[in-house]
Amino acid sequence: MTITRPPSFVVESSENGSLVMRNIILGPPCWISSSMSTTLYLMHYYIVFCGLCGAALIYSGFDAFMFSAALHICGQFEILNSSTETITDEGGYWKQKHRIKEYSKRHAKLLALGTQLNEIVNFIIFSELISNGFLICISGISILTSIKNGNVDNDDLNFGVRIFVWYMGLFMYTFVGERLSNQAEKLQIAIYNIPWYNMPTTIARDIQFIIMRNNSPCHLTACGIMNVNYEAFKDITRLMFSCFSVLKLVLE
């Protein structure tokens, strides 16, 4: 946006005189008084610019934290999956018992971490899904309106970039949620493939409890309303296009 709206001092002449038009990052040029001095104008421009940079860093920082935390948990689930190969019917009762105990402790800790992560980010994900979907619809309508009126300019390029960034943000949330839930669900198959049928009854019962514990899945949710995964991404996309069509008809 800053590239397409650099500081400028455009003088538009008309029959009634001349008018100074000055670019600003957010909003139309008419928001800046023509009587404002050059120094104040530049101060206003760069204060807004710094504020937007700070907001972008905060926004990106949260996304990076959420993605790294979720992918770290996914990696730990994968390691836990591969560790089931060490749980065999060899080594005696107490050795088997120790392996199952260590596995169950680690599994419970990962499920707790997944639940805590969801509690931290679920409301933020919900607000991101709502706001990004709405802004994508509005930006798309703005582009179509400009094309229809034959008035395509740099602002339409900004809208196109925004749509891409917001849509990729939606996809990244659903990608992380899908990967997290898939890795958690794979544990059911991995633990079932353990040769529990050759183990003592008490250890087989412990394995059964672990399988039952896996019935409580690990998901990222949007305020508990919906699981954030690929299916949710398709539903959100379908809903956005429906809202886009309705808004387009209203404006026409």
Secondary structure in CASP SS format (residue, H / E / C, confidence):
PFRMAT SS
TARGET T0000
AUTHOR 0000-0000-0000
METHOD secondary structure of the structure
MODEL  1
M C 1.00
T C 1.00
I C 1.00
T C 1.00
R C 1.00
P C 1.00
P C 1.00
S C 1.00
F C 1.00
V E 1.00
V E 1.00
E E 1.00
S E 1.00
S E 1.00
E C 1.00
N C 1.00
G E 1.00
S E 1.00
L E 1.00
V E 1.00
M E 1.00
R C 1.00
N C 1.00
I C 1.00
I C 1.00
L C 1.00
G C 1.00
P C 1.00
P H 1.00
C H 1.00
W H 1.00
I C 1.00
S C 1.00
S C 1.00
S C 1.00
M C 1.00
S C 1.00
T H 1.00
T H 1.00
L H 1.00
Y H 1.00
L H 1.00
M H 1.00
H H 1.00
Y H 1.00
Y H 1.00
I H 1.00
V H 1.00
F H 1.00
C H 1.00
G H 1.00
L H 1.00
C H 1.00
G H 1.00
A H 1.00
A H 1.00
L H 1.00
I H 1.00
Y H 1.00
S H 1.00
G H 1.00
F H 1.00
D H 1.00
A H 1.00
F H 1.00
M H 1.00
F H 1.00
S H 1.00
A H 1.00
A H 1.00
L H 1.00
H H 1.00
I H 1.00
C H 1.00
G H 1.00
Q H 1.00
F H 1.00
E H 1.00
I H 1.00
L H 1.00
N H 1.00
S H 1.00
S H 1.00
T H 1.00
E H 1.00
T H 1.00
I C 1.00
T C 1.00
D C 1.00
E C 1.00
G C 1.00
G C 1.00
Y H 1.00
W H 1.00
K H 1.00
Q H 1.00
K H 1.00
H H 1.00
R H 1.00
I H 1.00
K H 1.00
E H 1.00
Y H 1.00
S H 1.00
K H 1.00
R H 1.00
H H 1.00
A H 1.00
K H 1.00
L H 1.00
L H 1.00
A H 1.00
L H 1.00
G H 1.00
T H 1.00
Q H 1.00
L H 1.00
N H 1.00
E H 1.00
I H 1.00
V H 1.00
N H 1.00
F H 1.00
I H 1.00
I H 1.00
F H 1.00
S H 1.00
E H 1.00
L H 1.00
I H 1.00
S H 1.00
N H 1.00
G H 1.00
F H 1.00
L H 1.00
I H 1.00
C H 1.00
I H 1.00
S H 1.00
G H 1.00
I H 1.00
S H 1.00
I H 1.00
L H 1.00
T H 1.00
S H 1.00
I H 1.00
K H 1.00
N H 1.00
G C 1.00
N C 1.00
V C 1.00
D C 1.00
N H 1.00
D H 1.00
D H 1.00
L H 1.00
N H 1.00
F H 1.00
G H 1.00
V H 1.00
R H 1.00
I H 1.00
F H 1.00
V H 1.00
W H 1.00
Y H 1.00
M H 1.00
G H 1.00
L H 1.00
F H 1.00
M H 1.00
Y H 1.00
T H 1.00
F H 1.00
V H 1.00
G H 1.00
E H 1.00
R H 1.00
L H 1.00
S H 1.00
N H 1.00
Q H 1.00
A H 1.00
E H 1.00
K H 1.00
L H 1.00
Q H 1.00
I H 1.00
A H 1.00
I H 1.00
Y H 1.00
N C 1.00
I C 1.00
P C 1.00
W H 1.00
Y H 1.00
N H 1.00
M C 1.00
P C 1.00
T H 1.00
T H 1.00
I H 1.00
A H 1.00
R H 1.00
D H 1.00
I H 1.00
Q H 1.00
F H 1.00
I H 1.00
I H 1.00
M H 1.00
R H 1.00
N C 1.00
N C 1.00
S C 1.00
P C 1.00
C C 1.00
H C 1.00
L C 1.00
T E 1.00
A C 1.00
C C 1.00
G C 1.00
I C 1.00
M C 1.00
N E 1.00
V C 1.00
N C 1.00
Y H 1.00
E H 1.00
A H 1.00
F H 1.00
K H 1.00
D H 1.00
I H 1.00
T H 1.00
R H 1.00
L H 1.00
M H 1.00
F H 1.00
S H 1.00
C H 1.00
F H 1.00
S H 1.00
V H 1.00
L H 1.00
K H 1.00
L H 1.00
V H 1.00
L H 1.00
E C 1.00
END
